[in-house]
Amino acid sequence: MTTYIFFDDALRMLVNAFLISAVMLIAASGIGLAVIETMERTGVRQTSPKQFR
């Protein structure tokens, strides 16, 4: 039994992994920007005890 992967199958897997990671990155950044925008609208900020003035 052979356990090798053909080049076109390996290339297809790498392209799929790249596209999935790009979509996940765009989705995560969109969610993060939505959270930041919501925090800015409400005006509620958690202050750190170590603020340098």
MODELLER restraints for C-alpha pairs under 7 A, 6 or more apart:
rsr = mdl.restraints
at = mdl.atoms
